[in-house]
Amino acid sequence: MTPKDTSRPLADPHTSSQVLQRAVIVTALATVAVSVALCVAFVRRSDRTAWGNLLARGRMVAVFVAREAELGILSGNRAELRRLAAVATAQPDIVGCAFDDADGSRIAELETRGAKALAGRHPTRAAKTSTIEFREEITLSPAASSPEELGFADPAAAAGTPGTGIGTVTIAMSLATLLAEQRLTHAVAGALTAMATLLALAAAVLLTRHLSRSLESIAAAATVAQERERLADMKTRFVANASHEFRTPLAVILSATDLLAE
């Protein structure tokens, strides 16, 4: 009775390699997608933070100048208004400061070199000039509502109630620094994303090659083991058949020898 062949068929190494390669590629693409999403989220958050800081700083300067310009507007002191404008334009990114009376007539204006004319928009970004403007109303405060404190001999000259608008101040802020920082942030984020993408793809390629070679080695070793097992089975069957074939004539010879000996 010959023994049965109990060896199992080997899995196709090419199929296993393709499955692993697809898994590695999907993982690499997922890594790239996550990197891009994180980069986009970082850039958007950075842009929002930068814009928020710029708007808060511009609003703070406009409110400060409007509060300090009350006496200059009421008294028509252009020198005082120009001094306030100089203080304002000395701040980082402030490129212009203008004062208008209640009728909208320009009283005083100071612009740094390269600044465009102030249009009085509130607040808006000019695409061509790359500036943003903040307009704040100058109101009459209770502390300065008396003619004596204002220095007017005629009470009618200082007529007005607290809270009455007596003019406006317009602050122009340059976006050059903000745009430069945004470009730098975008460039750095893009470079990091590109590096992460290249690293993920390189790792995927190397891992795919390593897995393919490992699978080929395992498949070759399994093939050798299966061939050895097949040869061992063939040897066993041969020995069993040869033993049966030799045992029958030897038994006849031994019987004949015994008869001759008797």
C-alpha positions as CSV (number, residue, x, y, z in Angstrom):
1,M,0.0,0.0,0.0
2,T,1.6,3.3,-1.1
3,P,1.3,6.3,1.2
4,K,-0.8,9.2,0.2
5,D,0.7,12.5,-0.9
6,T,-0.1,14.9,2.0
7,S,1.9,17.9,0.7
8,R,-0.1,21.1,0.4
9,P,0.0,23.3,-2.7
10,L,2.1,26.5,-2.3
11,A,0.5,29.9,-2.6
12,D,1.3,31.9,-5.7
13,P,4.2,34.3,-4.6
14,H,3.2,36.7,-7.4
15,T,-0.3,37.0,-6.0
16,S,0.9,37.5,-2.5
17,S,3.4,40.1,-3.6
18,Q,0.7,42.0,-5.5
19,V,-1.6,42.1,-2.5
20,L,1.2,43.4,-0.3
21,Q,2.3,46.0,-2.8
22,R,-1.3,47.3,-3.0
23,A,-1.5,47.5,0.7
24,V,1.8,49.4,0.9
25,I,0.7,51.8,-1.8
26,V,-2.6,52.4,-0.1
27,T,-0.8,53.1,3.1
28,A,1.6,55.5,1.4
29,L,-1.2,57.4,-0.3
30,A,-3.1,57.6,3.0
31,T,0.1,59.0,4.7
32,V,0.4,61.6,1.9
33,A,-3.3,62.6,2.2
34,V,-2.9,63.1,5.9
35,S,0.2,65.1,5.5
36,V,-1.5,67.4,2.9
37,A,-4.5,67.8,5.1
38,L,-2.4,68.7,8.1
39,C,-0.4,71.2,6.0
40,V,-3.6,72.8,4.7
41,A,-5.0,73.1,8.2
42,F,-1.7,74.6,9.5
43,V,-1.6,77.2,6.7
44,R,-5.2,78.2,7.2
45,R,-4.8,78.5,10.9
46,S,-1.6,80.5,10.5
47,D,-3.3,82.8,8.0
48,R,-6.3,83.4,10.2
49,T,-4.1,84.1,13.2
50,A,-1.9,86.6,11.2
51,W,-5.0,88.4,9.8
52,G,-6.6,88.5,13.3
53,N,-3.4,90.0,14.8
54,L,-3.1,92.6,12.0
55,L,-6.8,93.6,12.3
56,A,-6.5,93.9,16.1
57,R,-3.4,96.0,15.9
58,G,-4.8,98.3,13.2
59,R,-8.1,98.8,15.2
60,M,-6.1,99.5,18.4
61,V,-4.0,102.2,16.7
62,A,-7.1,103.8,15.1
63,V,-9.0,103.9,18.4
64,F,-6.0,105.4,20.2
65,V,-5.5,108.1,17.6
66,A,-9.2,108.9,17.5
67,R,-9.2,109.4,21.2
68,E,-6.2,111.6,21.2
69,A,-7.2,113.7,18.2
70,E,-10.4,115.1,19.8
71,L,-8.9,118.4,20.9
72,G,-7.0,118.9,17.7
73,I,-10.1,118.4,15.6
74,L,-12.1,120.8,17.8
75,S,-9.5,123.5,17.9
76,G,-8.4,123.0,14.3
77,N,-4.8,122.5,15.4
78,R,-3.2,121.0,12.3
79,A,0.2,120.7,14.0
80,E,-1.2,118.5,16.7
81,L,-3.0,116.3,14.2
82,R,0.2,115.9,12.2
83,R,2.1,115.0,15.4
84,L,-0.5,112.3,16.1
85,A,-0.2,111.1,12.5
86,A,3.6,110.9,12.9
87,V,3.1,108.9,16.1
88,A,0.8,106.6,14.3
89,T,3.0,106.1,11.2
90,A,5.9,105.3,13.5
91,Q,4.2,102.1,14.4
92,P,5.2,98.9,12.4
93,D,3.3,98.5,9.0
94,I,1.4,101.8,9.5
95,V,1.9,103.7,6.2
96,G,-0.6,106.6,6.5
97,C,-2.9,108.5,8.8
98,A,-5.5,111.1,7.8
99,F,-8.1,113.2,9.7
100,D,-11.4,114.4,8.3
101,D,-13.9,116.8,9.9
102,A,-17.6,116.0,10.4
103,D,-18.3,117.2,6.8
104,G,-15.8,114.8,5.3
105,S,-13.2,117.5,4.5
106,R,-9.6,116.5,4.9
107,I,-7.9,118.4,7.7
108,A,-4.5,116.8,8.0
109,E,-2.8,113.8,6.4
110,L,0.6,112.1,6.7
111,E,1.8,109.2,4.6
112,T,5.0,107.3,4.6
113,R,7.1,107.0,1.4
114,G,5.5,104.7,-1.1
115,A,2.0,104.9,0.5
116,K,-1.0,105.6,-1.7
117,A,-3.7,108.2,-1.1
118,L,-6.1,107.2,1.7
119,A,-9.6,106.6,0.4
120,G,-11.3,106.3,3.8
121,R,-12.7,102.8,3.3
122,H,-13.4,100.9,6.5
123,P,-11.6,98.4,6.7
124,T,-10.9,97.1,3.2
125,R,-8.1,95.6,1.4
126,A,-6.8,97.3,-1.7
127,A,-5.6,94.7,-4.1
128,K,-3.3,97.1,-6.1
129,T,-1.8,99.0,-3.2
130,S,-1.7,96.0,-0.7
131,T,-3.0,98.1,2.1
132,I,-5.9,97.8,4.6
133,E,-7.6,100.8,6.0
134,F,-9.2,101.4,9.4
135,R,-11.7,104.2,9.9
136,E,-12.6,105.3,13.4
137,E,-15.0,108.1,14.3
138,I,-13.8,110.9,16.6
139,T,-16.5,111.7,19.1
140,L,-16.9,114.4,21.7
141,S,-16.1,113.1,25.1
142,P,-17.8,114.4,28.3
143,A,-14.4,115.6,29.7
144,A,-13.9,117.9,26.8
145,S,-17.5,119.1,26.3
146,S,-17.0,122.4,28.2
147,P,-15.8,125.5,26.3
148,E,-13.4,126.4,29.1
149,E,-11.5,123.1,28.8
150,L,-11.4,123.4,25.1
151,G,-10.0,126.9,25.2
152,F,-13.0,128.6,23.4
153,A,-14.2,132.0,24.6
154,D,-17.4,131.6,22.7
155,P,-19.6,128.8,24.2
156,A,-21.3,128.4,20.8
157,A,-18.0,127.5,19.2
158,A,-17.8,124.3,21.2
159,A,-21.5,123.4,20.8
160,G,-22.1,119.7,21.0
161,T,-23.1,116.9,23.3
162,P,-20.9,114.0,24.4
163,G,-20.8,111.3,21.9
164,T,-21.4,113.6,18.9
165,G,-19.2,112.8,15.9
166,I,-16.8,115.6,15.1
167,G,-14.6,113.8,12.6
168,T,-12.9,110.6,11.5
169,V,-9.4,109.2,11.5
170,T,-8.3,106.8,8.8
171,I,-5.3,104.5,9.4
172,A,-3.6,102.8,6.5
173,M,-1.7,99.6,7.2
174,S,0.6,97.9,4.7
175,L,0.1,94.2,4.0
176,A,3.6,93.7,2.7
177,T,4.9,92.1,5.9
178,L,1.9,89.9,6.3
179,L,2.0,88.7,2.7
180,A,5.7,88.0,3.0
181,E,5.2,86.0,6.1
182,Q,2.3,84.1,4.5
183,R,4.4,83.4,1.4
184,L,7.2,82.1,3.7
185,T,4.7,80.0,5.7
186,H,3.2,78.6,2.5
187,A,6.6,77.8,1.1
188,V,7.8,76.0,4.2
189,A,4.5,74.1,4.5
190,G,4.7,73.1,0.8
191,A,8.3,72.0,1.2
192,L,7.5,69.9,4.3
193,T,4.5,68.3,2.5
194,A,6.7,67.5,-0.5
195,M,9.3,66.0,1.7
196,A,6.7,63.9,3.6
197,T,5.3,62.8,0.2
198,L,8.7,61.8,-1.2
199,L,9.6,60.0,2.1
200,A,6.3,58.1,2.0
201,L,6.7,57.1,-1.6
202,A,10.4,56.1,-1.1
203,A,9.4,54.0,1.9
204,A,6.6,52.4,0.0
205,V,9.0,51.5,-2.9
206,L,11.7,50.1,-0.6
207,L,9.2,48.2,1.5
208,T,7.6,46.8,-1.6
209,R,10.9,45.6,-2.9
210,H,11.9,44.1,0.4
211,L,8.5,42.3,0.7
212,S,8.8,41.0,-2.8
213,R,12.3,39.6,-2.2
214,S,11.2,38.1,1.1
215,L,8.2,36.4,-0.5
216,E,10.4,35.1,-3.3
217,S,12.9,33.7,-0.8
218,I,10.1,32.1,1.2
219,A,8.5,30.6,-1.9
220,A,11.9,29.2,-3.1
221,A,12.6,27.7,0.3
222,A,9.1,26.2,0.4
223,T,9.6,24.8,-3.1
224,V,12.8,23.1,-2.0
225,A,11.2,21.7,1.1
226,Q,8.3,20.4,-1.0
227,E,10.7,18.8,-3.5
228,R,12.6,17.1,-0.7
229,E,9.4,15.8,0.8
230,R,8.3,14.5,-2.7
231,L,11.6,12.7,-3.1
232,A,11.4,11.2,0.4
233,D,7.9,9.9,-0.4
234,M,9.2,8.4,-3.7
235,K,12.0,6.7,-1.8
236,T,9.6,5.3,0.7
237,R,7.3,4.0,-2.0
238,F,10.3,2.5,-3.9
239,V,11.6,0.8,-0.9
240,A,8.2,-0.6,0.0
241,N,7.7,-1.9,-3.6
242,A,11.2,-3.3,-3.9
243,S,10.9,-5.1,-0.5
244,H,7.7,-6.8,-1.7
245,E,9.2,-7.7,-5.1
246,F,12.4,-9.1,-3.4
247,R,10.6,-10.9,-0.6
248,T,8.5,-13.2,-2.8
249,P,11.4,-14.8,-4.8
250,L,13.6,-15.0,-1.8
251,A,10.9,-16.9,0.0
252,V,10.7,-19.4,-2.9
253,I,14.5,-19.8,-2.9
254,L,14.6,-20.3,0.8
255,S,11.8,-22.9,0.6
256,A,13.6,-24.8,-2.2
257,T,16.9,-24.7,-0.2
258,D,15.1,-26.2,2.8
259,L,13.7,-29.0,0.6
260,L,17.1,-29.7,-0.8
261,A,18.6,-29.8,2.6
262,E,16.1,-32.4,3.8
